[in-house]
Amino acid sequence: MAPKITVIGTGYLGATHAAAMAELGFEVLGLDVVPEKIEMLQRGEVPMYEPGLEELLRKHVAGIEGASGRLRFTMDWAEVAEFGDVHFVCVNTPQKHGEYACDMSYVDSAVESLAKHLAKPCLVVGKSTVPVGSAARLAARILELAPAGAAAELAWNPEFLREGLAVQDTLHPDRIVVGVGSEHAEKLLREVYATPIAEGSPFVVTDFPTAELVKTSANSFLATKISFINAMAEVCEAAGGDVVKLAEALGHDDRIGKKFLRAGIGFGGGCLPKDIRAFMARAGELGADQALTFLREIDSINMRRRGQMVEMAREALGGGSFLGKRVAVLGATFKPDSDDVRDSPALNVAGQIHLQGGQVTVYDPKGMANARRLFPTLGYAETALDAVRGADVVLHLTEWREFRELDPAELASVTTTPTILDGRNALDPSAWRAAGWTYRAMGRPAA
């Protein structure tokens, strides 16, 4: 008989994982401690924008007409423990206030709440991104608390979701990594992931520490690649080179590859920045801090890009004060195809200019509500055209497809000064210049 699955925590990761497990044919019970979230999910609605997720949810949530009924939600820990054979822990691990380290309180609380109800053989599977060493500690805690004793096992199975592609990444992962302590745990996880394994997804079996290190290592590598090309943009800026052509030439080397080599205002979001900082903090605790000192520079290059964009905007306005100047910002989310504004470089730049006296108007296809909550004092427009109306300078800061498809001539007709700063190197300079715009991007010649 197929194992029954529970998902603890129904945020971005948990809601996606629960819906995907139901899609793979399993009976799934999701748990959260926030009643509003549970009510929303029971109606087949998700608390965030993620392409394809709401449709997948509606296809399986019990009580929705025409749905498979394989997916239910609860707030009852005892019900979850009784129901599940495999319990996925998908709760948040944010950065601690005032320090680099990761806040493990949500994971610890979830494991403690679940463990005391585990009276039958089962597998608890951590998916949250945690400091290396956490799995061994949590396994010992489960052994201590669970009535089932050693029959309640732990495994670690890191997630590799990309916002905007989370459904695809869960159903068709580019790799499945499992840190296990027994053959039984491996066998059970092979059963859970049988469909993607049969489709060719590699299944990598490791010990606990290696599984915990995979996600933070991957994120650190991506952050390094992004900050590397941004550092090259700074050199191009000083030397008069073109970072886009440089990246193109580098990308043809298959040892380097094209991906993540687009210079711009840097990375943000709820994962990359906090994960590399937590990685540094944990390496310090382990006495291996020198191994990761380069990540401090990666972080520093990344944060510097935001200030450089503000200075480019100041320069475009004549080099003086932002007071009384109208600045349009296209983009609020940290990346396209998401409504996530956590640590968004776009909003950070908009906020800095506003604090320095600029009249800033923001437009984003999906992130407006979240941006308003975070930065209520900024101006917001309903369309890109409305945002740039009367602007002295336009900043393109999130690479939405909608912005690449804008008509530069139409926008030029409503601005005060047709100057665009492309903070993502994603627009076509010749098309914008042909429509009368002054086009500037970091690390590229001015004309």
N, C-alpha and C positions, 0 to 999 in steps of 0.2 A: 504493500500500500504506500502511496506517495506520502512523504512527510508533510505535516501541517506546519505552516510558517507564521511566525509573528514578527512584527516590525515595531520596535520601541522608538518612539520619536517620529513625528510625521511632518517634519519641516521639509525643506527642499530635497534632501537626500532620502529621508524616510518615505515621503509620499510617492516619490518616483520609484523607489525600490518595491514598495507594497504593490503599486499598480502593475509594475513589470512582472513580479512574481505571480500575480493573478493571471496575467497575460500568458505566462509560461505554463499555466494549468493548475497551479497550487491553490489550496484553500488558505486564505490569508486573514489574519486578525491584526489590525494596527492599533497601537496604544499611544495616547498622548495625555498630558496632565492639564492641557488647556482646553476647557469645554468648547470655546468658540471655534477652535480649530477642528475639533471632532465633528461639531454640527455642520461646519462648512463642507468637510470631506464627505459626510453622509449624504449631502445634497449633490455630491459629484462636482464640487467646486474646489479649486486650489487657491491657497493664500498668496501665490506668487505667479508671475508669468513665465511659463516654460512651454515652448512649442510642442504640441502633441500630448501633453500630460493630462489636461482636463478631459480630452476625448478618450484617452486610455482608461482614466478613472471611471468615467460614465459607463464605459463598456462592462465594468465588473462590479461596481458597488451594489451591494444588496439593497433592495427597495426601490431601485431606479428601474423604470419600465424598460424591458428589453435587455437588461444587463445580465451577466452570467451569475451574479450573486456570490461570486467566490471571494469577494473582499468586504470585510466588515470592520467596524471600529469600536473601541471601548476605552474606558478609563480605569478598568478594574484589573489590577495586577494578578489577582488570584485566577481570574478567568483566562488571562494570557498564559500563565504558567500551566494551567490544566489543559489548555487547547494545544499548545505548540510542541513540536518535536525539535524545531530549529528556531531560535530566537535571535533576530538581527537587531543589534543595538546601533541606532542611527542618530544619536543626539549630538548637539553642537559642542564644539570645543573652542570657544573664542579665546582671544588674547586676554591675559589678565590685565586689569587696570594698572597703569603705571609701571608695568614691566613687560619684558619680552616673552616670558613663559606662557604656556598654554593653561587655560583654566579647565581642570578636569572634574569640577564639581558636578556637572550634569551627567557625565559618564559614570562617576562613582555612585551617584544617587540612583541612577537607573539600574545599575548592576545590583546594588544593595536591595532596592525595592523588589526586584525580580527574584533574586537568589533565595530569599527567605520563603518563597512560595514553591520552589522547584522540588516537587516530591517524586517525580518520575524521571527516568533517563532522558536526557535531552542535550542539545548542543547550543551554547550561547555563542553568537558570532559577532565580534566587534567590527563595525565598519567605519566608525569615527576615526579621524586623524588624531593620533595620540603620541605623546613622547615615548621613545623607545624605552622598554622596561615596564610599561603599563600593563601589558597583557599578562606577564608572569605574576604581577601583584594582584590583578583582578581574578586570575585563575585560583590563586590561594584564598582569596576572599570568598569566592563561590563555594569552594570546598568546605570552608569554615561555616558558611551560613545555610547552604542548601540541605534540606532534609534528605535528598537523594544521595548526598555525599559525592563520591568520585564518579557516580553515574551522570552527574551534571557537569559536562566538560566545557571548556572554552576553546575557541579558535579565533584567528584574526584574518579578516578578509577586506583589505583596504578598498575604498571606492576611488574611481578615476573619472568621475563625471565632469564633463565640460558644460557649463551653463549654456543653454541654447541648443545643446545636443544630448541632454541627459537621458532622454527616453531611448534614443538609439544606442548610447554608450552602455545602458543597463541591459538591453535586450541583445545587443551584438557587441560585447566588449572586445577591445583589442588585446586584452589579456585578463586572466582571472588569477589572482594571487591569494593563496591560502597558507597561513601560518598555523600549523596543527601540532598537537601533542600525541596523537595516536592514529593508527590506521583506520579506526572506526570513524573518527572525525573527517578524515580525508574522503572516505567512501561516501559518507552522508553528503558532503559538499559536492562531490562529483555527481550525485543524484540530483541535487538542487540545480546544478548548472549543466545538466545533461544536454539540453537543447543547444545552448551556445557552444559547448564543447564539440557536439556533433557537427556544428556548422564550421568548426575550425578554430575557435578561440583557444589560444594556448592556455594551459592550466599549469601554473607554476606552484609547486609545493615547497614550503620553506619552514624554518623554525619561527617562533614568535618574534624575536628581535628583527630578523630580516624583513618579515611581512610589515612590521611597523615602520621600518626605514624606507620601504619602497615609495610610498606616497610623498614623504617629505623630500626624498632624494630626487624624485621626478620633478616636483615643483621647484626645487632649488636649481635643477639643470635648466628648466624653462626660464626661470627668472634670470639666470646667468646669461642665457642666449639673448633675451630681450635687452638687458642692461648692456651687454657687449655691443650690440648694434647702436644703442643710444649713445654709448661712449664714442663710437666711431662717428656718429652724427656731430658730436661736439668737435671732434678733430676736423671733420669735413667743413664745418662752419668756420673754423679758424683758418683752414688751408684753402678754402674755395672749391672743395670737392663736392661731389653729388652722392649722398649716402644711399639713394635708391639704386643708382647704377652700381655702386660698390656692393650692396646687398645682392643684387642680381648676379654679379660676377662671382661672389662668394657662394651663393646658393647652388651654382652649377657643380660645385665640388661635392660629390655624394657623401663624403665624410662629414660635411657640414650641413648640407640640405637647406632648402628655401624657407622652411616653416619657422615662425617666430623671429624673422629677420627684418621686420618692418619697423623702422625707427619712428618714434613719436613721443607722446607725453608719458609713456610708461605704463606699467601694470598696476592694477588695483584689485578690488573685489574682496570677498570674504575669506579667500583661501591663500593665494600666493603670498601676500605680505605677512600675514600672521603665521603662516606655516614656516617661512624661512626664519622668522624671528624666534619662534618656538624651538626650531631645530638648533639654532645658535645657543639658546639658553640651555637646552638639554645637553648639548655637547660639552658645555662649560661644567655642568653638574657631573658629567662622566670623566672630566679631566682631559677631554679631547678638543677643547675650545680652539686650539691653534689650527686644527684641521678645517675649521669653518670660518676663519677670520675674513676670507674673501667675500663671504656673504654680507658682511657689514658694508663693504664697498658696493656690492650689487644693490643693496637697499638704498644706499646713499645716492648712487647714480640715478636710481629710479625716482626718488623723492625730489632730486635736483631738477628733473625735467619739468616739474609743475611750475617751479619758480621761473625757469627759463621761458616758459610759455607766457607767463604774466609779463615778463620783460619784453618779449617780442611784441605783445599787444601794446605795451607802453610806447615802444619804438614806433610802431605803426601809427600811433596817434600823435607823433611829433616829439616823443621823448620826455614830455613833462608829466603833469598830474592826470589822473583819471577823472578828476572832478568835472561833473557836467557832461562827460562823454558817454555816448550810448554804445554798449557792447552787446552783440548778439552771440549766444552760445548754442551751437547745434550739438546736442547730446548731453545726457545727464547720467546715464548708466555707465558702469565701468567697462562694459563690452556690449556689442549688439545682440539682439535676440534674447534679451533678458530685461527684467524690470529692477535688477539689483543695483543699488547705488552705494553699497558699502565700500568705503575707502575708494570712491570713484575719483580718478584724476580730473575728469571733466568738471564735476561739481566743486572739487577743491580749487581749481583754477577760477571758476565762476565766483566762488565765495571770496577768494583773495582779492579779485578785482573789485568786487562789491565793497569789501572792507576798506579799500583804498579810494572809495568815492565814486566808482563807476556805476552807471545805471545799467544793470545787467538783465537781459531778458533771455530765458532759456526755453528751448523746445526739445522734446525727446518723444519718439513714437510710443514708448511703453513705460518710461520711468517717471512720469510727471507727478503722480500721486506720492510716490516714495520720496522724490526730490523735494516736494513742497513740505513734507513732514520734517525733513532734515534741515532744509534751508528755507524757512517760511518767508524770509525777508527779500529773497530774489524775486524778480519779475518772471512770469511764465506766460507763454503764448500758446495758442491752440494749434498753430501750424508753423512750418519753417518760414513761410512768407511773412507771417505776422511777426515772428521773432526778429527778422532782419529789417523790418520796416523802420526807416529813419536811423539805422545803425551807422556809426562811424567806423566800426570794424566788426568783422564776422569771424568767429572762432569755430572751426570744425573739430570737435573733440571726442566723438564716439562714431566709429565707422559703420553706421547703419546703411543698409542698401538704399533706403529712401533718400539719404543725403547724396549718394553717388548719382542718383537718377534725377536730382533737381535740375531745373532749367536755369543756368547761370544768368542768361539774359533777362529772364523774368525777375529774378532776385535783384539784379543790378538796377532795375527800373524803380525799385522802392527804397533802396538804401541811400543814405546821405553821401557816403564815400564807399565805392565798391572795392574794399580791401578784404581779402580772406586769408586767414592763417590756418593752414591745414595741419592740425596737431596729430594727424594719424597717417599722413602721406598716402591717403586713399583716394583723393580726387584727381581728376585729369587736369594738370596745369594748363595744357594748351587750350582745352575747351573753355576754361574759366578766363584765361587771358584774352582769348578771341572775343569773349562777351564783354570785354572792357574792364575786367577785374585786375587788381594788383594781387598776385598770388605769391604767398610765402609759405615755406615749410621748413622745419628744422633740418639742418644739414644739407640743404639744397641751394644752388645758386639762385640769386634773387630774380634773374630774368632768363 
